[in-house]
């Protein structure tokens, strides 16, 4: 009878320990999942920001090229005017 009580208490202790550890494990998994979802959202936001910045950079480079062409034209025109006087 004593042995049965010892075995029963051992089994009950093991079950309680497994239950507590299982709850902790589930809690840790849920926290990790929420953190990963947050990281994924931030990654998507940064990707969108990067696309917008690349587009803005391309637009500015295009504008700079146009301004350089205009400047070169004005310089050549000014140079031609000076040579004819």
C-alpha positions in Angstrom: 0.0 0.0 0.0 2.9 2.4 0.8 4.5 1.6 -2.5 1.3 2.4 -4.4 1.0 5.7 -2.5 4.6 6.6 -3.4 4.1 5.7 -7.0 0.8 7.6 -7.1 2.5 10.7 -5.6 5.3 10.4 -8.1 2.9 10.2 -11.0 0.9 13.1 -9.7 4.0 15.2 -9.2 5.2 14.4 -12.7 1.8 15.3 -14.1 1.7 18.6 -12.3 5.3 19.4 -13.4 4.4 18.6 -17.0 1.4 20.8 -16.8 3.3 23.8 -15.4 6.1 23.4 -17.9 3.6 22.9 -20.7 1.9 26.2 -19.8 5.2 28.0 -19.6 6.3 26.5 -23.0 3.0 27.6 -24.6 3.4 31.1 -23.1 7.0 31.3 -24.5 5.8 30.1 -27.9 3.0 32.7 -28.0 5.4 35.5 -27.0 7.9 34.5 -29.7 5.2 34.3 -32.3 3.9 37.8 -31.4 7.5 39.1 -31.5 8.0 37.5 -34.9 4.8 39.0 -36.3 5.9 42.4 -35.0 9.3 42.0 -36.7 7.5 41.0 -40.0 5.4 44.1 -39.9 8.4 46.3 -39.2 10.2 44.5 -42.1 7.4 45.2 -44.5 7.2 48.8 -43.4 11.0 49.2 -44.0 10.7 47.5 -47.4 8.0 49.9 -48.4 10.1 52.9 -47.1 13.1 51.6 -49.1 11.1 51.3 -52.3 9.8 54.9 -51.8 13.3 56.2 -51.1 14.7 54.4 -54.2 12.0 56.0 -56.3 12.7 59.4 -54.8 16.4 58.9 -55.5 15.7 58.0 -59.1 13.5 61.0 -59.5 16.2 63.3 -58.1 18.9 61.8 -60.2 16.7 62.4 -63.3 16.1 66.0 -62.3 19.8 66.5 -61.7 20.6 65.1 -65.1 18.1 67.5 -66.7 19.6 70.4 -64.7 23.1 69.5 -65.8 21.9 69.5 -69.4 20.3 72.8 -69.0 23.4 74.2 -67.4 25.6 72.9 -70.1 23.3 74.4 -72.7 23.3 77.8 -71.0 27.1 77.8 -70.7 27.5 76.9 -74.3 25.0 79.6 -75.3 26.8 82.2 -73.1 30.1 81.1 -74.6 28.8 81.5 -78.2 27.4 84.9 -77.3 30.7 86.0 -75.9 32.6 84.8 -78.9 30.4 86.6 -81.4 30.9 90.0 -79.7 
